[in-house]
Amino acid sequence: FFSQQITDTLSTEDVTLISHAHGRERRAERNILRIELQAAIKYGTKERANPGRDGSPRWRYTHDGVVYITDDTSRHEVTSWRIDGNDEEEDNAPKVELAGK
């Protein structure tokens, strides 16, 4: 897994992150950018997370309003969510009333 010394020398966008379908879906639902997860690994607080369903160890990174869960290597994305309340996409679409409704 990543040592702090290695991540300190990388630019944020160069932090390795291997995404999987579940993680990408959750990021899309929660308005989280890939760079935010990379920043969480580079700058965030790292602590042990609850283990996976099969008992495999996981890490939890928290940074700038985002919680990011990885596998034990800190490379594979498991899931993520916001704790800053910015998970709602802005709805700028015009409101349309349907006739007869």
C-alpha positions in Angstrom: 0.0 0.0 0.0 1.0 3.6 -0.4 3.5 5.0 2.0 3.2 8.7 2.9 6.7 9.3 1.5 5.6 8.0 -1.9 2.4 10.0 -2.1 4.1 13.2 -1.0 6.3 13.1 -4.1 3.4 12.5 -6.6 1.2 15.1 -8.0 -2.5 14.5 -7.0 -3.6 13.4 -10.4 -0.7 10.8 -10.5 -2.0 9.0 -7.4 -3.0 5.5 -8.6 -6.6 4.7 -8.4 -8.1 1.6 -10.0 -11.9 2.2 -10.3 -14.5 -0.5 -10.5 -18.1 -0.4 -11.6 -19.6 0.0 -8.1 -17.3 2.8 -7.1 -17.9 4.7 -10.4 -21.6 4.4 -10.0 -21.5 5.7 -6.4 -19.3 8.7 -7.5 -21.7 9.5 -10.3 -24.7 9.4 -7.8 -22.9 11.4 -5.2 -21.2 14.0 -7.5 -17.7 13.0 -6.5 -14.8 13.6 -9.0 -11.9 11.1 -9.4 -9.4 13.8 -8.5 -11.2 14.2 -5.1 -10.4 10.5 -4.3 -6.9 11.0 -5.4 -6.6 14.0 -3.1 -8.1 12.0 -0.2 -5.3 9.4 -0.6 -2.6 12.1 -0.9 -3.8 14.5 1.8 -6.5 12.8 3.8 -6.7 11.1 7.2 -6.2 7.3 6.8 -7.8 4.8 9.2 -8.9 1.2 9.1 -12.3 0.8 7.7 -14.8 -2.0 8.3 -13.7 -5.1 6.6 -15.2 -6.3 3.3 -18.0 -9.0 3.2 -15.3 -11.6 2.9 -13.4 -10.2 5.8 -10.7 -8.5 3.7 -9.1 -5.4 5.3 -10.0 -2.0 3.9 -8.9 1.6 4.4 -11.0 4.8 4.9 -9.6 8.1 3.7 -11.4 11.3 4.8 -10.5 14.6 3.1 -12.3 17.8 2.2 -15.8 16.5 2.8 -15.3 13.1 1.0 -14.9 9.7 2.6 -13.3 7.1 0.3 -13.0 3.4 1.0 -10.2 1.3 -0.6 -8.9 -2.2 -0.5 -5.9 -3.1 1.6 -3.5 -1.8 -1.0 -5.1 1.6 -1.1 -5.3 1.3 -4.9 -8.7 -0.2 -5.6 -11.8 1.9 -5.2 -14.5 0.3 -3.2 -17.0 3.2 -2.6 -17.1 6.8 -1.5 -19.6 9.3 -0.1 -19.8 13.0 0.8 -20.0 14.3 4.3 -20.1 17.9 3.2 -23.6 17.9 1.8 -22.4 18.7 -1.8 -23.8 15.4 -3.2 -26.8 17.1 -4.9 -26.3 18.0 -8.5 -27.6 21.5 -9.3 -30.9 21.3 -11.1 -30.7 24.1 -13.7 -33.2 22.5 -16.0 -36.3 24.6 -16.7 -39.5 23.5 -15.0 -42.1 22.2 -17.3 -45.8 21.8 -16.4 -47.7 19.0 -18.2 -51.1 19.9 -19.6 -53.9 18.4 -17.6 -51.7 17.7 -14.5 
